[in-house]
Amino acid sequence: MDITLIVVLVVAFALFFDFTNGFHDTANAMATPIATGAMKPKVAVGLAAILNLVGAFLSTEVAKTISGGLIKEGDGGVLITPELIFAGLIGAIVWNMVTWLFGLPSSSSHALFGGLIGAAIVGFSFGAIDYGVLLSKVILPALIAPVTAGLIAFTATRLAYAMTRRYDGKPDGRDGFRYGQIFTSSLVALAHGTNDAQKTMGVITLTLITVGAQAAGTGPEFWVIAVCALAIALGTYMGGWRIIKTLGTGLTDVKPAQGFAAETGTAATILASSHLGFALSTTQVASGSVIGSGLGRRGSKVRWGTAGRIALGWLLTLPAAGIVGALAALIAHLGPIGITIDAIIGIGVILGIFLRSRKDKVDPHSVSEVAASGQAVKIKRNPKPKKVRK
């Protein structure tokens, strides 16, 4: 197969993965403000899309982790081929689509890493992976970040309720937090753009390096940043309503102060990790923050059954995407016909999952029960004290 054609194919599938990343992770920023009624669903995803677009231009440190660290390419390493990158993308896309179908907020980041790792191992054996980078910038952040975000959200929730204790036992007057959520959820969306869009930038940059179109060790070019930013923004605007339902009401009943605290914890953790080049999962961070806020509010309940399902999805993501990526790589080794088979199977699976999802469609109108939790905590002005007649 002509090298230009395979590069175009890789870029196309990478951008489609970026698109799935967008609708898969919209819930990270917007599930809680939708749940509390701070923003209407379509307004929330529109705002998130714009901020994801802007955030994608703010940093490239995570992209460099993927394009020049996770897989030992270049001098002293291996020369990973576009065919293997293509196979890794298929593994990531298939797993993203499967977890989206079941409404599981799994990690798009780990799906991408798993697919690439599985394909690289098939192509060059286990020595192709830089396990130091994998441990320090992928696995350890995945363990530490959700706990860190949860602790921040727990502390922020406690502080928020302590500072507004005068409203205890009265109609909920903590309406300021609902307005605050507009700011904090916007910050999460911006942070998501700075972290997640870069992963696709890294994949495309790695592909360009492998074919000699770009020097090894360099960061993504401007056109790569631009198209990746547009793809993730468009995906974000599509909503990802299934996962919004799970994060909005599945883990705990979110009140405005909780939502504000959860988003604060999520944004702080993601922005810090992006600065350090840690390619963490924003989904794991957001889920940890929601759980932490649920534990922080007295009288709230965390649905540990749902949390367990989500955690199982996290554990399966790397190996599952890796297995799919490895199988796709084995087929890709057949040459041009293998690439064609991979593309046909990948597109067929995507279409099959999409058609299956139409049987139990979830859209902005279907998340009414998510917004209904906002009605349950709808802010009312404290009634004026009645005058007592003498």
Residue pairs with C-beta under 8 A, 6 or more apart in sequence:
1 335
1 336
1 339
3 82
3 211
6 82
6 83
6 86
6 339
7 82
7 207
7 208
7 211
7 213
9 86
9 339
9 343
10 82
10 85
10 86
10 89
10 203
10 204
10 207
11 204
11 207
13 86
13 89
13 90
13 93
13 346
14 89
14 200
14 203
14 204
14 207
14 228
15 200
15 227
15 228
15 231
16 93
16 231
17 89
17 92
17 93
17 96
17 108
17 112
17 200
17 203
18 197
18 200
18 228
18 231
18 232
18 235
19 231
19 232
19 234
19 235
19 238
20 93
20 96
20 97
20 100
20 108
20 235
21 96
21 108
21 196
21 197
21 199
21 200
21 232
21 235
22 49
22 52
22 231
22 232
22 233
22 234
22 235
22 236
22 237
22 238
22 240
23 100
23 235
23 236
23 238
23 239
23 240
24 96
24 99
24 100
24 105
24 106
24 108
24 235
24 240
24 243
24 283
25 105
25 108
25 192
25 196
25 236
25 240
25 243
25 282
25 283
26 45
26 48
26 235
26 236
26 238
26 239
26 240
26 243
26 244
27 105
27 240
27 243
27 244
27 246
27 247
27 248
27 283
27 286
28 105
28 188
28 192
28 247
28 266
28 282
28 283
28 285
28 286
29 48
29 51
29 185
29 186
29 188
29 189
29 192
29 263
29 266
29 286
30 39
30 41
30 44
30 45
30 47
30 48
30 185
30 189
30 244
31 243
31 244
31 246
31 247
31 248
31 286
31 290
31 370
32 38
32 181
32 185
32 247
32 248
32 254
32 258
32 259
32 262
32 263
32 290
33 39
33 44
33 178
33 181
33 182
33 185
33 259
33 263
34 40
34 41
34 44
34 244
34 248
34 367
34 370
34 371
34 374
35 248
35 249
35 254
35 259
35 370
35 371
35 373
35 374
36 178
36 181
36 254
36 255
36 256
36 259
36 373
36 374
36 377
37 178
37 371
37 373
37 374
37 375
37 377
37 378
38 178
38 179
38 181
38 182
38 185
38 256
38 259
38 374
39 47
39 181
39 182
39 185
40 371
41 239
41 241
41 244
41 364
41 367
41 370
41 371
42 239
42 364
44 185
45 236
45 237
45 238
45 239
46 237
47 185
47 186
47 189
48 185
48 186
48 189
48 192
48 236
48 237
49 233
49 234
49 236
49 237
50 233
51 186
51 189
51 190
51 192
51 193
52 189
52 190
52 192
52 193
52 196
52 197
52 229
52 232
52 233
52 236
53 193
53 229
53 230
53 232
53 233
54 190
54 193
55 189
55 190
55 191
55 192
55 193
55 194
55 195
55 197
56 193
56 194
56 197
56 198
56 201
56 225
56 228
56 229
56 232
56 233
57 225
57 229
58 190
58 193
58 194
59 194
59 198
59 274
59 275
60 198
60 201
60 219
60 220
60 225
61 198
61 274
61 275
61 276
61 277
62 195
62 198
62 199
62 202
62 274
62 277
62 278
62 279
63 198
63 199
63 201
63 202
63 205
63 219
63 220
64 202
64 219
64 277
65 133
65 137
65 202
65 277
65 278
65 279
66 112
66 116
66 198
66 199
66 202
66 203
66 205
66 206
66 279
67 201
67 202
67 203
67 205
67 206
67 209
67 219
67 220
68 74
68 206
68 209
68 216
68 217
69 130
69 133
69 137
70 113
70 116
70 117
70 129
70 130
70 133
70 134
70 137
70 138
71 77
71 78
71 80
71 116
71 117
71 120
71 128
71 129
71 130
71 206
72 78
72 127
72 128
72 129
72 130
73 79
73 80
73 206
73 209
73 210
73 216
74 209
74 216
74 217
75 216
77 128
78 120
78 123
78 124
78 127
78 128
79 210
80 120
80 123
80 124
80 128
80 206
80 210
81 123
81 210
82 207
82 210
82 211
83 329
83 332
83 333
83 338
83 339
84 119
84 120
84 122
84 123
84 329
84 332
85 116
85 119
85 203
85 206
85 207
85 210
86 328
86 332
86 339
86 342
87 115
87 118
87 119
87 122
87 325
87 326
87 328
87 329
87 331
87 332
87 342
88 112
88 115
88 116
88 117
88 118
88 119
88 120
88 203
88 325
88 328
88 329
89 112
89 115
89 203
90 115
90 324
90 325
90 328
90 342
90 345
90 346
91 111
91 114
91 115
91 116
91 118
91 119
91 321
91 322
91 323
91 324
91 325
91 326
91 327
91 328
92 108
92 111
92 112
92 114
92 115
92 116
92 321
92 325
93 111
93 115
93 346
93 350
94 321
94 324
94 346
94 349
94 350
95 106
95 111
95 114
95 115
95 317
95 320
95 321
95 324
96 106
96 108
96 111
97 349
97 350
97 353
97 354
98 353
99 105
99 106
99 111
99 313
99 317
100 240
100 242
100 243
100 353
100 357
101 242
101 353
101 356
101 357
102 242
103 242
103 243
103 245
103 246
103 250
103 362
104 243
104 246
104 309
104 310
104 313
105 243
105 246
105 247
105 283
105 286
105 287
105 310
105 313
106 283
106 310
106 313
106 314
106 316
106 317
107 142
107 281
107 283
107 284
107 314
107 317
108 196
108 199
108 281
108 283
109 138
109 196
109 199
109 279
109 280
109 281
109 282
110 138
110 142
110 281
110 314
110 317
110 318
110 321
111 317
111 321
112 199
112 200
112 203
112 321
113 134
113 138
113 279
113 318
113 321
114 317
114 318
114 319
114 320
114 321
114 322
114 325
115 321
115 322
115 324
115 325
115 328
116 203
116 325
117 129
117 134
117 318
117 322
117 325
118 321
118 322
118 323
118 324
118 325
118 326
118 329
119 325
119 326
119 328
119 329
119 332
120 128
120 129
121 128
121 129
121 322
121 326
122 325
122 326
122 329
122 330
122 333
123 329
123 333
137 277
137 278
137 279
138 279
138 280
141 273
141 278
141 279
141 280
142 280
142 281
142 284
142 314
145 269
145 273
145 278
145 280
145 281
145 284
145 285
145 288
146 284
146 285
146 287
146 288
147 288
148 265
148 269
148 288
149 265
149 266
149 268
149 269
149 285
149 286
149 288
149 289
149 292
150 265
150 288
150 289
150 291
150 292
150 295
151 265
151 292
152 261
152 264
152 265
152 268
152 269
152 289
152 292
153 258
153 261
153 262
153 264
153 265
153 266
153 288
153 289
153 290
153 291
153 292
153 293
153 296
154 261
154 292
154 293
154 295
154 296
155 296
156 260
156 261
156 264
156 265
156 293
156 296
157 257
157 258
157 261
157 262
157 292
157 293
157 295
157 296
157 297
158 296
159 261
160 174
160 177
160 257
160 260
160 261
161 257
161 296
161 297
161 298
164 173
164 174
164 257
167 173
167 174
170 382
171 380
171 381
171 382
171 383
172 255
172 256
172 377
172 378
172 379
172 380
173 379
173 380
173 381
173 382
174 255
174 256
174 257
174 379
175 256
175 379
177 256
177 257
177 259
177 260
178 256
178 259
178 379
180 256
180 260
181 256
181 259
181 260
181 263
184 259
184 260
184 263
184 264
184 267
185 259
185 263
187 263
187 267
187 271
188 263
188 266
188 267
188 270
188 282
188 286
189 236
190 267
191 266
191 267
191 270
191 271
191 274
191 282
192 270
192 282
193 229
193 232
193 233
194 270
194 271
194 274
195 270
195 273
195 274
195 279
195 280
195 282
196 232
196 282
197 228
197 229
197 231
197 232
198 220
198 228
198 274
198 279
199 279
200 228
200 231
200 232
201 220
201 224
201 225
201 228
202 220
204 220
204 224
204 228
205 214
205 218
205 219
205 220
205 221
205 224
208 214
208 221
208 224
209 215
209 216
209 218
214 221
220 228
239 363
239 364
241 362
241 363
241 364
241 366
241 367
242 357
242 362
244 367
244 370
245 362
245 366
245 367
245 369
245 370
246 306
246 310
247 286
247 287
247 290
248 254
248 367
248 370
248 373
249 369
249 370
249 373
250 303
250 306
251 287
251 290
251 291
251 294
251 302
251 303
251 306
251 307
251 310
252 258
252 290
252 291
252 293
252 294
252 300
252 301
252 302
252 303
253 294
253 300
253 301
253 373
253 376
254 262
254 290
254 293
254 294
254 373
255 297
255 300
255 377
256 377
256 379
257 297
258 290
258 293
258 294
258 296
258 297
258 300
259 293
261 289
261 292
261 293
261 296
262 286
262 289
262 290
262 292
262 293
263 289
265 285
265 288
265 289
265 292
265 293
266 282
266 285
266 286
266 289
269 280
269 285
269 289
270 280
270 282
270 285
273 280
281 314
284 314
287 307
287 310
291 302
291 307
294 300
294 301
294 302
295 302
328 342
328 345
328 346
331 338
331 341
331 342
331 345
332 338
332 339
332 342
334 341
